[in-house]
């Protein structure tokens, strides 16, 4: 496998596994790793990774569970071809044969994926688009801001792709937790677990991780806040 001029191989810090990144493009943060640890795998899960980027959530989730959970399969959805190509290289590099890749917008998810998945993972762009791009290049901005897709469209795509009883595990801004809950409920996904993320112990949370179940009954577990210390 040949790397591009700006591509680098980085350690996933699990079993010697590696991930391919491009130094010019959006690179994953520790938030993605938190989500992969929050989500729970079940034997035979058919997993979709929405807004996959270079694939860190799905790859890290698989690395954490592959020795204890059987027959996991993954489909990564990403609209930016260069990022999707990085995830394809990562799969080849690690010898992962249970990953497939779909380029395109979630708003145009093909009919073949209707009610196909038992789990959706999603670390979406969660800054509102109205704040502008600042100094971000467009390719990085669309990974952070709701420029090409918003929360309502993600929820609709998840409801389309999930089987009845299927789960979604996603990240979002802590101050948008109410919006996430009612947006998921509007598409028949009931929030079942909520866990806030703080930058340090005792600090105001800046992120929230949510698990929802398609067709689930009302009632959510509020989990202890997790600390994600940043230097």
C-alpha positions as semicolon CSV with decimal commas, in nm:
position;residue;x (nm);y (nm);z (nm)
1;X;0,000;0,000;0,000
2;X;0,141;0,337;-0,105
3;X;0,091;0,648;0,110
4;X;0,030;0,991;-0,040
5;X;0,269;1,281;0,009
6;X;0,086;1,417;0,316
7;X;-0,035;1,087;0,457
8;X;0,098;0,946;0,784
9;X;0,044;0,625;0,978
10;X;-0,046;0,673;1,343
11;X;-0,087;0,427;1,629
12;X;-0,440;0,352;1,753
13;X;-0,282;0,241;2,084
14;X;-0,465;-0,091;2,073
15;X;-0,297;-0,419;1,974
16;X;-0,047;-0,236;1,755
17;X;-0,321;-0,132;1,511
18;X;-0,265;0,171;1,288
19;X;-0,472;0,444;1,125
20;X;-0,388;0,646;0,815
21;X;-0,426;1,026;0,841
22;X;-0,365;1,319;0,605
23;X;-0,192;1,614;0,771
24;X;-0,385;1,858;0,550
25;X;-0,732;1,726;0,634
26;X;-0,951;1,701;0,943
27;X;-0,787;1,471;1,197
28;X;-0,974;1,292;1,471
29;X;-0,980;1,406;1,833
30;X;-1,015;1,227;2,166
31;X;-1,392;1,287;2,145
32;X;-1,413;1,014;1,880
33;X;-1,236;0,768;2,108
34;X;-1,477;0,852;2,391
35;X;-1,772;0,769;2,166
36;X;-1,621;0,435;2,063
37;X;-1,591;0,345;2,433
38;X;-1,943;0,466;2,517
39;X;-2,112;0,253;2,251
40;X;-2,175;-0,113;2,337
41;X;-2,132;-0,396;2,087
42;X;-2,348;-0,705;2,052
43;X;-2,271;-1,028;1,870
44;X;-2,359;-0,999;1,503
45;X;-2,395;-0,620;1,502
46;X;-2,411;-0,467;1,156
47;X;-2,269;-0,123;1,224
48;X;-2,296;0,201;1,026
49;X;-2,055;0,485;1,094
50;X;-2,220;0,813;0,987
51;X;-1,999;1,116;0,914
52;X;-1,714;0,870;0,936
53;X;-1,426;1,098;0,839
54;X;-1,112;0,886;0,831
55;X;-1,296;0,612;1,022
56;X;-1,157;0,644;1,374
57;X;-1,486;0,577;1,557
58;X;-1,559;0,254;1,370
59;X;-1,199;0,133;1,372
60;X;-1,147;0,205;1,741
61;X;-1,485;0,050;1,827
62;X;-1,389;-0,265;1,638
63;X;-1,044;-0,276;1,797
64;X;-1,201;-0,258;2,143
65;X;-1,456;-0,533;2,078
66;X;-1,315;-0,770;1,816
67;X;-1,178;-1,025;2,062
68;X;-1,495;-1,052;2,272
69;X;-1,782;-0,983;2,030
70;X;-1,847;-1,207;1,730
71;X;-1,935;-1,130;1,370
72;X;-1,914;-0,751;1,365
73;X;-1,943;-0,581;1,027
74;X;-1,911;-0,214;0,936
75;X;-2,019;0,029;0,666
76;X;-1,859;0,374;0,673
77;X;-2,052;0,667;0,522
78;X;-1,854;0,980;0,430
79;X;-1,918;1,252;0,173
80;X;-1,554;1,363;0,135
81;X;-1,373;1,119;-0,093
82;X;-1,020;1,195;0,037
83;X;-1,126;1,108;0,393
84;X;-1,302;0,791;0,281
85;X;-0,990;0,685;0,092
86;X;-0,791;0,719;0,414
87;X;-1,030;0,480;0,590
88;X;-0,999;0,233;0,304
89;X;-0,620;0,240;0,343
90;X;-0,653;0,185;0,717
91;X;-0,866;-0,125;0,658
92;X;-0,607;-0,263;0,417
93;X;-0,318;-0,178;0,648
94;X;-0,474;-0,369;0,938
95;X;-0,615;-0,654;0,733
96;X;-0,977;-0,569;0,820
97;X;-1,202;-0,745;0,570
98;X;-1,534;-0,672;0,744
99;X;-1,544;-0,304;0,643
100;X;-1,717;-0,148;0,344
101;X;-1,731;0,216;0,237
102;X;-1,998;0,444;0,091
103;X;-1,922;0,786;-0,054
104;X;-2,208;1,032;-0,054
105;X;-2,446;1,246;0,150
106;X;-2,652;1,088;0,426
107;X;-2,954;1,276;0,292
108;X;-2,921;1,054;-0,018
109;X;-2,853;0,723;0,155
110;X;-2,938;0,445;-0,093
111;X;-3,256;0,243;-0,053
112;X;-3,049;-0,075;-0,015
113;X;-2,954;0,042;0,336
114;X;-3,311;0,082;0,463
115;X;-3,344;-0,092;0,803
116;X;-3,015;-0,275;0,749
117;X;-2,817;-0,182;1,060
118;X;-2,843;-0,277;1,426
119;X;-2,613;0,006;1,538
120;X;-2,530;0,352;1,406
121;X;-2,224;0,536;1,537
122;X;-2,210;0,909;1,471
123;X;-1,970;1,187;1,562
124;X;-2,140;1,461;1,358
125;X;-2,053;1,822;1,286
126;X;-2,218;1,989;1,584
127;X;-2,136;2,359;1,556
128;X;-2,409;2,568;1,398
129;X;-2,320;2,679;1,046
130;X;-2,417;3,042;1,101
131;X;-2,093;3,118;1,287
132;X;-1,895;3,111;0,961
133;X;-1,575;2,930;0,869
134;X;-1,329;3,149;1,061
135;X;-0,984;3,033;0,948
136;X;-1,096;2,677;0,871
137;X;-1,054;2,547;0,521
138;X;-1,387;2,429;0,381
139;X;-1,288;2,060;0,402
140;X;-1,222;2,094;0,774
141;X;-1,515;2,326;0,839
142;X;-1,774;2,076;0,713
143;X;-1,646;1,825;0,971
144;X;-1,708;2,072;1,253
145;X;-2,006;2,280;1,142
146;X;-2,355;2,202;1,012
147;X;-2,277;2,321;0,661
148;X;-2,366;2,013;0,454
149;X;-2,586;1,827;0,707
150;X;-2,773;1,911;1,027
151;X;-2,903;1,723;1,329
152;X;-3,252;1,670;1,184
153;X;-3,109;1,516;0,868
154;X;-2,881;1,285;1,066
155;X;-3,173;1,169;1,281
156;X;-3,383;1,102;0,971
157;X;-3,099;0,901;0,812
158;X;-3,053;0,698;1,131
159;X;-3,424;0,616;1,151
160;X;-3,411;0,507;0,786
161;X;-3,103;0,286;0,830
162;X;-3,178;0,124;1,167
163;X;-3,376;-0,192;1,219
164;X;-3,657;-0,178;1,472
165;X;-3,483;-0,205;1,809
166;X;-3,154;-0,084;1,659
167;X;-2,939;0,165;1,848
168;X;-2,765;0,491;1,770
169;X;-2,469;0,616;1,975
170;X;-2,374;0,973;1,903
171;X;-2,188;1,278;2,032
172;X;-2,310;1,634;2,040
173;X;-2,265;1,966;2,216
174;X;-2,381;1,951;2,578
175;X;-2,585;2,271;2,540
176;X;-2,786;2,107;2,260
177;X;-2,887;1,798;2,461
178;X;-3,258;1,888;2,467
179;X;-3,254;1,944;2,090
180;X;-3,088;1,607;2,033
181;X;-3,345;1,428;2,250
182;X;-3,655;1,576;2,088
183;X;-3,510;1,547;1,737
184;X;-3,446;1,176;1,786
185;X;-3,788;1,124;1,944
186;X;-3,951;1,289;1,643
187;X;-3,822;1,002;1,425
188;X;-3,921;0,729;1,675
189;X;-3,578;0,694;1,835
190;X;-3,609;0,700;2,214
191;X;-3,311;0,822;2,414
192;X;-3,205;0,553;2,663
193;X;-2,865;0,667;2,793
194;X;-2,712;1,012;2,846
195;X;-2,355;1,077;2,956
196;X;-2,198;1,422;2,973
197;X;-1,830;1,490;2,909
198;X;-1,629;1,752;3,099
199;X;-1,283;1,885;3,030
200;X;-1,185;1,817;3,391
201;X;-1,353;1,689;3,705
202;X;-1,606;1,937;3,835
203;X;-1,603;2,145;3,516
204;X;-1,913;2,231;3,318
205;X;-1,972;1,961;3,052
206;X;-1,897;2,059;2,695
207;X;-2,016;1,740;2,521
208;X;-2,290;1,483;2,563
209;X;-2,298;1,120;2,449
210;X;-2,640;0,973;2,380
211;X;-2,770;0,626;2,303
212;X;-3,112;0,595;2,145
213;X;-3,320;0,294;2,043
214;X;-3,552;0,289;1,743
215;X;-3,899;0,208;1,875
216;X;-3,771;0,199;2,234
217;X;-3,979;0,265;2,544
218;X;-3,954;0,594;2,732
219;X;-3,702;0,622;3,013
220;X;-3,336;0,722;3,008
221;X;-3,038;0,637;3,229
222;X;-2,828;0,940;3,327
223;X;-2,472;0,814;3,363
224;X;-2,188;0,968;3,562
225;X;-2,007;1,249;3,384
226;X;-1,682;1,135;3,223
227;X;-1,367;1,347;3,231
228;X;-1,174;1,412;2,910
229;X;-0,885;1,627;3,024
230;X;-0,734;1,846;2,752
231;X;-0,385;1,989;2,768
